[in-house]
Amino acid sequence: MAGLGVDWDSGRRALEAGACLAEACWTARLPTALASRLTPRWAAAWVDVVDELEGARVLVVDHAPGRAPERLAQMGAEVTVVDDSPSRAAFRRAVLVAAGREDAVRIGPVECGAPGHSGWDLIVVDGLSLGRARLRTLAPELRSGGRVVVVGDNALSALRAADRVRGRPGGPATSTGTRRRGALSAVGLVVRQSFALLRASAAPVTAFDLDAPEASRAVLQAVATRVSGRRRQALGALERGITHTWTGPVVSALVPARLVLATSASAPWTAEPRRITGRIGYDDSVESKVLRGEPPAEVEKRYASESEASAEAWALETLADSCLDIAPRLLARPAPDRLRVSWLAGSRPLEVATLTDHELEVWLRRAGALLASVQRATGVDGDGRVLVHGDYWLGNLMHCDDRIVGVVDWTTARRGDPQSDLAHLVDSLPSVRSTSPRVLDDLRSAVREAYHLGLGGHPLEFNGVPATPFTGDRRGR
């Protein structure tokens, strides 16, 4: 690290003086690749795919400060970070103090094999720190059934190279997957899962298990709805290639970063039916969705707040009580800000950007008719109020062929005015498609017509005001 000219002490003093993390990184003269691992939210998003962290004893062997220790602590782990450099360790502590997490992570040298040491449940090794000599020292420190996780960017990835050209952040390049497996195998460890990390892409917090084709496809399909152009084409190629055995090595070489999870060769390992096989998340959201099972059977979602989790749980229960099979089933609430729900098998997000004007009208009609059926089923209190989604638009619809099979993201659900969701669906059209005012008017009329017909010609009323009916004029005039 000294050869990089990093001034950890100056960065520490900047943090202690109240500077923001980005400014402290600049003061410390951290290279862009290292600074990018500290500042963005997604720098430790891969932690979500490491299961059963509550109460685990975790050792982090990391060549540079990063967000992973803090995120591991937030997930309920007891975290210790190896750092033999006093100045770098002091910088780490200053980062934690600035984040209000100074009591969450222990930083300092660790003596392997020390008296009274009972071993680690999880050892996290940065890709640059991966070496057989160090692994030989660490492997005996694993508890029975413990795991080693190796994280690093893929030096050979074409996607990673393209991201660097376009200025998207990514960590320093590390060894290939083959070399990592060889180093782990040499010390008696066996790779059990291999996750592809799209952390250097336009959707940098996405992960999927390369050995679980159906889960991989589900993740890539979801991510493709948020990007366009060549990035979309690249993700489409990954999706197509992931299901073919002979293209597996090629697909693996494309992903910008990898995570491998290994255990002792002698440790028992069962492929649990509900093991984590993928993660879907985005750089502009603190929420994430973790897929479980192969093929996907459950989704565990972390919300931005407990209130959003409560709203979605209530909405899913309301739909189930109304016998409406148009949303995931609520399975459990493992934490106040997390829900576990069923996966909508065979479904995929509606890719709005690819629809023609005619296809857009067809899907809008279906959305309007579905909204009417939801309101008929949930307007049972006699006060005119119905279940309101709060963000009802085409992007929150899941489909299978030509059918809507689910509506997702009920985080702003409530009981309220039946006109609310209809208005939101109509108002969302300009953001969905840039087109002429006349075409937009036709689309709005199509939505209202389908909604009105779905109500059987008898619109629901809220506070004595009927929902806006279709006027019969295709231009809405």
C-alpha positions in Angstrom: 0.0 0.0 0.0 2.9 2.4 0.7 3.8 2.3 -3.0 0.4 3.9 -3.8 1.3 7.0 -1.8 -1.8 6.8 0.4 -1.7 9.2 3.4 -4.0 7.4 5.8 -3.1 9.8 8.7 -4.2 12.9 6.7 -7.5 11.1 5.8 -8.1 10.2 9.5 -7.4 13.8 10.6 -9.9 15.1 7.9 -12.6 12.8 9.2 -12.0 13.7 12.8 -12.3 17.4 11.8 -15.7 16.7 10.3 -15.0 16.2 6.7 -17.2 14.0 4.6 -15.9 10.6 3.6 -15.4 11.6 0.0 -13.3 14.6 1.0 -11.3 12.4 3.4 -10.6 10.0 0.6 -9.3 12.8 -1.5 -7.2 14.2 1.3 -5.7 10.7 1.9 -4.9 10.5 -1.8 -6.7 7.3 -2.2 -6.8 6.0 -5.8 -10.3 6.1 -7.3 -10.6 2.3 -7.3 -10.0 2.3 -3.5 -12.1 5.3 -2.7 -15.1 3.9 -4.7 -15.2 1.0 -2.3 -15.7 3.2 0.7 -18.3 5.8 -0.5 -21.2 4.2 -2.4 -24.0 2.3 -0.6 -23.5 -0.8 -2.8 -19.9 -1.4 -1.9 -20.9 -4.2 0.5 -24.2 -5.3 -1.1 -22.8 -8.8 -1.6 -23.2 -9.3 2.1 -26.9 -10.1 1.5 -26.0 -13.3 -0.2 -24.1 -14.7 2.7 -26.8 -16.3 4.8 -27.1 -16.9 8.6 -25.0 -14.0 9.9 -27.0 -13.4 13.1 -24.6 -14.0 16.0 -21.8 -15.3 13.7 -18.2 -14.6 14.5 -16.7 -13.0 11.4 -13.1 -12.3 10.5 -12.5 -9.8 7.6 -9.1 -10.0 5.9 -9.2 -6.9 3.6 -6.4 -5.1 1.9 -8.1 -1.7 2.1 -10.9 -0.1 4.1 -14.4 -0.8 2.8 -18.1 -0.9 3.8 -18.2 -4.7 4.3 -17.4 -4.8 8.0 -20.1 -2.2 8.8 -22.7 -4.1 6.7 -21.8 -7.4 8.3 -22.3 -5.8 11.7 -25.7 -4.4 10.7 -26.7 -8.0 9.7 -26.0 -9.1 13.3 -22.5 -10.5 13.0 -19.6 -10.1 15.5 -17.0 -8.6 13.3 -13.2 -8.4 13.6 -11.0 -6.8 10.9 -7.4 -7.8 10.4 -5.1 -4.8 10.0 -1.4 -4.9 10.6 -0.9 -1.2 9.6 -1.5 1.2 12.6 -2.2 4.2 10.4 -4.6 2.3 8.1 -6.4 0.8 11.2 -6.8 4.3 12.7 -8.4 5.5 9.4 -10.8 2.5 9.6 -11.8 3.5 13.1 -12.3 7.1 12.0 -14.6 5.9 9.2 -16.7 3.9 11.7 -16.9 6.8 14.2 -18.1 9.1 11.4 -20.8 6.6 10.6 -21.7 6.1 14.3 -20.6 2.4 14.2 -17.5 2.6 16.3 -18.7 -0.1 18.7 -19.8 -2.5 15.9 -16.4 -3.6 14.5 -13.2 -4.6 16.2 -10.0 -3.6 14.3 -6.5 -4.8 14.9 -4.1 -7.6 14.4 -5.4 -11.1 15.1 -3.2 -13.9 16.4 -4.3 -17.1 14.8 -4.2 -20.1 17.1 -4.2 -18.0 20.2 -5.2 -19.7 23.5 -8.9 -19.6 24.1 -9.7 -18.8 20.5 -12.6 -21.0 19.3 -12.5 -20.2 15.6 -14.5 -18.2 13.1 -17.9 -18.9 11.6 -17.0 -16.8 8.5 -13.7 -15.6 7.1 -14.0 -12.9 4.4 -10.9 -12.5 2.1 -10.5 -9.7 -0.4 -9.4 -11.0 -3.8 -6.1 -9.1 -3.6 -5.3 -10.8 -0.3 -5.9 -14.2 -1.6 -2.8 -16.3 -1.4 -2.1 -19.9 -0.5 0.2 -19.1 2.3 -2.3 -16.9 4.0 -5.1 -19.3 3.3 -3.1 -22.1 5.0 -2.9 -19.9 8.1 -6.6 -19.0 8.0 -8.2 -22.4 7.1 -7.5 -24.1 10.4 -9.2 -21.2 12.2 -12.6 -22.1 10.8 -15.1 -23.6 13.1 -16.7 -26.8 12.1 -19.1 -25.9 9.3 -17.5 -22.5 8.9 -17.2 -20.7 5.6 -14.7 -18.7 3.6 -15.9 -16.0 1.3 -13.6 -14.5 -1.4 -14.7 -11.3 -3.1 -13.0 -9.6 -6.0 -13.3 -7.9 -9.4 -12.8 -9.9 -12.5 -9.7 -8.7 -14.4 -10.8 -10.3 -17.7 -14.4 -9.1 -17.8 -15.4 -7.2 -21.0 -18.2 -5.6 -19.0 -15.8 -4.4 -16.4 -13.5 -2.9 -19.1 -16.5 -1.1 -20.7 -17.6 0.3 -17.3 -14.1 1.7 -16.7 -14.1 3.4 -20.1 -17.4 5.0 -19.2 -16.2 6.1 -15.7 -18.3 3.7 -13.6 -16.5 2.7 -10.4 -15.0 -0.7 -9.7 -12.5 -2.2 -7.4 -9.0 -3.3 -8.3 -8.7 -6.2 -10.7 -8.0 -9.6 -9.1 -7.4 -13.2 -10.2 -9.6 -15.3 -12.3 -12.1 -17.8 -10.9 -9.9 -20.7 -11.9 -7.0 -19.4 -9.8 -9.2 -18.7 -6.8 -10.6 -22.2 -6.9 -7.1 -23.6 -7.1 -5.9 -21.6 -4.1 -8.9 -22.7 -2.0 -8.5 -26.4 -3.1 -4.8 -26.4 -2.2 -5.7 -25.8 1.5 -8.5 -28.3 1.7 -11.4 -26.0 0.9 -14.2 -26.7 -1.5 -16.2 -24.1 -3.4 -19.9 -24.6 -2.7 -21.4 -21.5 -4.5 -20.2 -19.0 -7.0 -22.0 -15.7 -7.3 -21.6 -13.3 -10.2 -21.6 -9.7 -9.0 -22.7 -6.9 -11.3 -21.4 -4.3 -8.8 -19.5 -2.4 -11.5 -22.4 -2.2 -13.9 -25.4 0.1 -14.3 -27.1 -2.0 -11.7 -24.1 -2.6 -9.4 -25.7 -4.4 -6.5 -27.1 -7.4 -8.4 -25.8 -10.9 -7.7 -26.7 -14.4 -9.0 -25.4 -17.9 -8.5 -23.6 -19.1 -11.6 -24.5 -22.7 -10.7 -28.2 -21.9 -10.4 -29.4 -21.2 -14.0 -33.1 -20.5 -13.2 -32.2 -18.1 -10.4 -29.6 -16.4 -12.6 -32.1 -15.9 -15.4 -34.7 -14.4 -13.0 -32.1 -11.9 -11.7 -30.9 -10.9 -15.1 -34.5 -10.5 -16.4 -35.3 -8.1 -13.5 -32.1 -6.1 -14.0 -32.7 -5.8 -17.8 -35.9 -3.8 -17.2 -33.8 -1.0 -15.7 -31.2 -0.6 -18.4 -31.1 -0.1 -22.2 -28.8 0.0 -25.2 -25.7 -2.1 -25.2 -25.9 -2.7 -21.5 -29.3 -4.4 -22.0 -27.9 -6.4 -24.9 -25.0 -7.6 -22.7 -27.4 -8.7 -19.9 -29.5 -10.5 -22.5 -26.5 -12.4 -23.7 -25.7 -13.4 -20.1 -29.3 -14.5 -19.6 -29.2 -16.7 -22.8 -25.8 -18.1 -22.1 -26.3 -19.0 -18.4 -28.6 -21.9 -19.3 -26.2 -23.7 -21.6 -23.5 -25.9 -20.1 -20.9 -25.3 -22.8 -21.2 -21.5 -22.6 -20.9 -21.5 -18.8 -17.2 -20.6 -18.8 -17.8 -17.8 -21.3 -20.6 -16.3 -19.2 -18.5 -16.6 -16.1 -15.7 -14.6 -17.8 -18.1 -11.7 -18.6 -19.3 -10.8 -15.1 -17.4 -7.8 -13.6 -16.9 -9.3 -10.2 -17.3 -12.6 -8.3 -18.0 -14.0 -4.9 -17.1 -17.6 -4.1 -18.3 -19.4 -0.9 -16.2 -22.3 0.3 -16.1 -24.7 3.2 -13.8 -27.3 4.5 -13.8 -30.4 2.3 -14.6 -32.5 5.4 -17.5 -30.3 6.5 -21.1 -31.5 5.8 -22.8 -29.4 3.2 -26.4 -29.7 2.1 -27.9 -27.8 -0.8 -30.9 -26.4 1.1 -34.1 -26.1 -1.0 -34.3 -22.4 0.2 -30.6 -21.5 -0.1 -29.9 -18.0 -1.4 -29.4 -18.1 -5.2 -29.6 -14.5 -6.2 -29.9 -10.8 -5.2 -31.7 -8.0 -7.1 -31.0 -4.4 -6.2 -30.1 -1.1 -7.7 -27.7 1.7 -7.0 -30.5 4.3 -6.4 -32.3 2.3 -3.7 -31.6 1.0 -0.3 -34.0 -1.9 -0.8 -32.9 -5.3 -2.0 -34.6 -8.6 -2.9 -32.8 -11.9 -2.2 -34.0 -15.0 -4.1 -34.1 -18.4 -2.4 -34.3 -21.8 -4.1 -33.5 -23.2 -7.5 -35.7 -22.6 -9.3 -36.7 -19.5 -7.3 -39.3 -20.3 -4.7 -39.1 -17.4 -2.2 -38.1 -13.7 -2.1 -36.7 -12.1 1.0 -37.0 -8.3 0.7 -35.3 -5.6 2.8 -37.2 -2.4 2.9 -36.1 1.2 3.3 -38.3 1.5 6.5 -40.3 -0.7 8.8 -43.5 1.3 7.8 -43.0 0.2 4.1 -42.6 -3.4 5.2 -45.8 -3.1 7.3 -47.7 -1.6 4.4 -46.8 -4.4 2.0 -47.5 -7.1 4.6 -51.0 -5.6 5.2 -51.7 -5.3 1.4 -50.6 -8.9 0.7 -52.8 -10.2 3.6 -55.7 -8.1 2.3 -55.4 -9.5 -1.2 -55.2 -13.1 0.2 -58.3 -12.5 2.3 -60.1 -11.2 -0.8 -59.1 -14.4 -2.7 -57.2 -12.3 -5.2 -54.2 -14.3 -6.6 -52.5 -11.3 -8.1 -49.6 -10.8 -5.8 -46.9 -12.8 -3.9 -48.1 -14.7 -0.7 -46.7 -13.4 2.6 -44.7 -16.3 4.1 -42.9 -14.7 7.1 -41.6 -11.5 8.6 -38.0 -12.4 9.8 -37.3 -8.8 10.9 -39.2 -5.5 11.2 -37.8 -4.2 7.9 -37.9 -7.6 6.0 -40.5 -9.8 4.5 -40.3 -13.3 3.0 -42.8 -13.8 0.2 -43.5 -16.4 -2.5 -41.9 -16.1 -5.9 -44.3 -15.7 -8.8 -43.1 -18.7 -10.8 -43.0 -18.3 -14.6 -43.4 -14.6 -14.4 -41.1 -11.8 -15.5 -41.2 -8.0 -15.3 -43.1 -6.2 -18.0 -40.4 -4.5 -20.1 -42.3 -1.3 -20.9 -39.6 0.4 -22.9 -39.7 -2.3 -25.6 -43.5 -2.1 -26.2 -45.0 -0.8 -29.5 -47.8 1.7 -29.2 -50.4 -1.0 -29.9 -48.8 -3.4 -27.3 -48.7 -0.5 -24.9 -52.5 0.1 -25.3 -53.2 -3.7 -24.9 -51.3 -3.8 -21.6 -52.8 -0.6 -20.4 -56.3 -2.0 -21.0 -55.3 -5.2 -19.0 -54.0 -3.0 -16.2 -57.2 -1.0 -16.1 -59.4 -4.1 -16.0 -57.2 -5.6 -13.3 -57.4 -2.5 -11.2 -61.2 -2.6 -11.4 -61.3 -6.2 -10.2 -59.1 -5.3 -7.2 -61.3 -2.5 -6.3 -64.5 -4.6 -6.6 -63.0 -7.2 -4.3 -61.6 -4.9 -1.7 -64.3 -2.2 -1.5 -66.3 -4.2 1.1 -66.5 -1.7 4.0 -69.3 0.3 2.6 -67.4 3.6 3.0 -66.3 3.8 -0.7 -62.7 3.1 0.2 -60.7 0.4 -1.5 -57.2 -1.1 -1.4 -54.9 1.5 -3.0 -51.6 0.4 -4.4 -50.0 3.8 -4.3 -47.6 3.3 -7.3 -49.8 1.5 -9.8 -48.1 1.6 -13.2 -47.0 -0.8 -15.9 -43.5 -1.2 -14.3 -44.9 -2.9 -11.3 -46.7 -5.6 -13.3 -45.4 -9.1 -13.7 -46.5 -11.1 -16.7 -46.5 -14.6 -18.2 -47.0 -14.5 -22.0 -50.1 -12.3 -22.5 -51.4 -12.4 -18.9 -50.7 -10.2 -15.9 -49.9 -12.7 -13.1 -48.9 -10.3 -10.4 -48.6 -6.8 -9.1 -45.5 -6.0 -6.9 -44.1 -3.3 -4.7 -47.1 -2.6 -2.3 -45.0 -0.4 0.0 -47.3 2.6 -0.1 -50.5 0.6 0.0 -53.5 1.9 2.0 -57.3 2.2 2.0 -58.5 5.2 0.1 -60.0 6.8 -2.9 -60.6 4.4 -5.9 -59.7 7.1 -8.3 -56.2 7.4 -6.9 -54.5 4.4 -8.6 -56.4 5.1 -11.9 -55.1 8.6 -11.8 -51.5 7.4 -11.1 -51.7 4.9 -14.0 -52.9 7.6 -16.4 -50.4 10.2 -15.2 -47.5 7.8 -15.6 -47.9 7.5 -19.3 -45.7 10.5 -20.4 -42.8 8.9 -18.4 -43.5 5.5 -20.0 -43.5 6.7 -23.6 -42.5 9.9 -25.3 -45.2 10.3 -28.0 -47.6 12.7 -29.5 -50.4 14.4 -27.4 -53.0 12.6 -29.5 -51.6 9.2 -28.9 -51.3 9.9 -25.2 -55.0 10.9 -25.2 -55.9 7.7 -26.9 -54.0 5.7 -24.4 -55.6 7.5 -21.5 -59.0 6.8 -23.0 -58.2 3.1 -23.4 -57.2 2.8 -19.7 -60.4 4.5 -18.5 -62.6 2.4 -20.9 -61.1 -0.9 -19.6 -61.4 0.3 -16.0 -65.1 1.4 -16.5 -66.0 -1.9 -18.2 -64.2 -3.8 -15.5 -66.5 -2.2 -12.9 -69.5 -3.4 -14.9 -70.5 0.1 -15.8 -71.2 1.0 -12.1 -68.2 2.9 -10.9 -67.4 2.9 -7.2 -67.9 6.1 -5.3 -65.7 7.8 -2.7 -67.3 10.5 -0.6 -70.1 10.6 -3.0 -67.9 11.3 -6.1 -68.0 8.5 -8.7 -64.8 7.3 -10.4 -64.3 9.0 -13.7 -66.1 6.9 -16.4 -65.1 6.4 -20.0 -66.8 9.0 -22.1 -66.9 7.0 -25.3 -64.6 9.4 -27.2 -61.3 7.6 -28.1 -59.4 10.9 -27.9 -60.8 11.7 -24.5 -62.5 14.9 -25.8 
